[in-house]
């Protein structure tokens, strides 16, 4: 597996799970109902966004290093 894809997946899972857990905790503290679909939506959307950004930043830095050589 390419390093770019590993970065995307790692960031997707870590950022997504932390954000989704944080939002679930926030809802719990505000005494909202816990909805699994909200957790899944937060996990996927935030995780995917952060994963794509991390991959894009990695590729940009990689291209800068390659162009300097």
C-alpha positions as CSV (number, residue, x, y, z in Angstrom):
1,X,0.0,0.0,0.0
2,X,1.3,3.4,-0.9
3,X,2.3,5.7,1.9
4,X,-0.2,8.4,0.8
5,X,-3.1,5.9,1.2
6,X,-1.8,4.8,4.7
7,X,-1.7,8.5,5.7
8,X,-5.3,9.0,4.5
9,X,-6.6,5.9,6.3
10,X,-4.8,6.6,9.6
11,X,-6.0,10.2,9.6
12,X,-9.5,9.1,8.6
13,X,-9.9,6.7,11.5
14,X,-8.1,8.6,14.2
15,X,-9.6,12.1,13.5
16,X,-13.0,10.6,12.7
17,X,-13.3,8.5,15.8
18,X,-12.1,11.3,18.1
19,X,-14.4,13.9,16.6
20,X,-17.4,11.5,16.6
21,X,-16.7,10.6,20.3
22,X,-16.3,14.2,21.2
23,X,-19.6,15.1,19.6
24,X,-21.3,12.1,21.3
25,X,-19.9,13.3,24.6
26,X,-21.1,16.8,23.9
27,X,-24.6,15.5,23.2
28,X,-24.6,13.4,26.3
29,X,-23.6,16.4,28.5
30,X,-26.4,18.4,26.9
31,X,-28.8,15.6,27.6
32,X,-29.6,15.0,23.9
33,X,-30.6,11.6,22.6
34,X,-27.7,9.4,21.4
35,X,-28.2,8.6,17.8
36,X,-25.9,6.1,16.1
37,X,-26.5,7.6,12.7
38,X,-25.2,11.0,14.0
39,X,-22.1,9.2,15.2
40,X,-21.5,7.5,11.9
41,X,-22.1,10.7,9.9
42,X,-19.6,12.7,12.1
43,X,-17.1,9.8,11.9
44,X,-17.3,9.6,8.1
45,X,-17.5,13.2,7.1
46,X,-14.9,14.6,9.5
47,X,-12.6,11.7,9.1
48,X,-12.7,11.7,5.3
49,X,-12.2,15.5,5.2
50,X,-9.2,15.4,7.5
51,X,-7.8,12.3,5.7
52,X,-8.0,14.0,2.3
53,X,-6.4,17.2,3.7
54,X,-3.6,15.2,5.3
55,X,-2.9,13.3,2.1
56,X,-2.9,16.6,0.1
57,X,-0.5,18.2,2.5
58,X,1.8,15.2,2.4
59,X,1.9,15.1,-1.4
60,X,2.6,18.9,-1.5
61,X,5.5,18.5,0.9
62,X,6.8,15.5,-1.0
63,X,6.7,17.4,-4.3
64,X,8.5,20.3,-2.8
65,X,11.3,18.0,-1.5
66,X,11.5,16.2,-4.9
67,X,11.7,19.6,-6.8
68,X,14.5,20.8,-4.5
69,X,16.7,17.7,-5.3
